[in-house]
Amino acid sequence: MIIALNDKECFEWSTNEEIDHRKQKYTCPACRNSVLFRRGPHLMPHFAHQKNQACYYSSEAESMKHLTGKVQLYKRIKELVTVVCLEKFFSEILQKSDIYFEYNRKKYAVEFQCSQISLEVLKKRTMGYLSIGITPIWVFHTDLVKQKGFYEVKVSKLVQSGLGLNHQVFLYDGSKKNLLILSQLAPFSKCTYFTNKVNIPLNKITINHFIRQQLLPRKYLSKFREKRHYHLNESIRFEGLRVPFYQNLYVSGFSTFTLPSFVGVPLKNGIGIRTPVIEWQGLLFLELIKTNKISQNEIYLLFKKMLLQNLIDTVPICEDLKVADKALRDYIDLLIEIGFLSGKGYLYQINSEAVQSITEDQVYNCLSRLDGLIK
Ligand SMILES: [Zn+2]
């Protein structure tokens, strides 16, 4: 850590060049254990807890990677807002944030995470902040996400659960001084996501990068389409019938070749659902075509039942933020837009005979239109 308490109970910065560490004793402002001052030719000056004395209030033992990135981000945010604190301790929730700042009368805590922590810890810290009116912003070290090509990433369950405001993932690398925002994420399967990648050099970061969604036309849509085709035609041959959904599909008289092109599409708020996109949308589709008419409420109940039966799995944090419901809302909007559903929410007509005539181009044009970025 950068800030400790000295003998006089005053905050001392490890980066202060006049620090008199030979005469002073330092303590951790959070856990009150004594800490050691450290510096060296390759070390940023910092305070460290003694060995075997992990600080209960921090989420990870600090590496140089963590210290460097934290201080860089702090300095940049300090140029942008007036209220900002490094390593602020919140006694009411017993948590210490890497960076705390206020903007437009709202409070934010930045957590820069460089190592794997448990989901429970991440969830507990997120809920802790929310309980005192602070919005957490998880920034992960770039190494924690595996990038596969231009639009695809592999995102672990931990990083998924740290999805921040507007469902973006923030990745930072202090050695490159670069913030990478994974925006408009669309899950394909449990860990594979398509995304618009937005790179921002440290000195160009603004507060809006953290709190607003980076809305751009989704350039990955055609790649997503390709992957869906490949998956249905190829990989299904190897794994297909072990997956209950594909068994259901065949029993219902469909096959991977006749599955409508609006099953397995990237939605704006699809992010909260971990079940592969073809499967959850397919499960819903197979239920819908069993009937002629259905109300919006009944669709929501159907979906809820699938969640309760664990046929559909959600991202742990999103679960609490009702993001899965938003995905369903997006999907209903698409089904109306392409004409599979018609009428009003109290009773939709289901147009089963239209299924095979809806083309893939129509579906993807509708998706772009619903994004609101293309007229
Ligand atoms: Zn401590």
Boltz pocket constraint, residues with backbone or C-beta under 6 A from the ligand:
constraints:
  - pocket:
      binder: B
      contacts: [[A, 28], [A, 29], [A, 30], [A, 31], [A, 32], [A, 33], [A, 49], [A, 54], [A, 55], [A, 56], [A, 57]]
      max_distance: 6.0
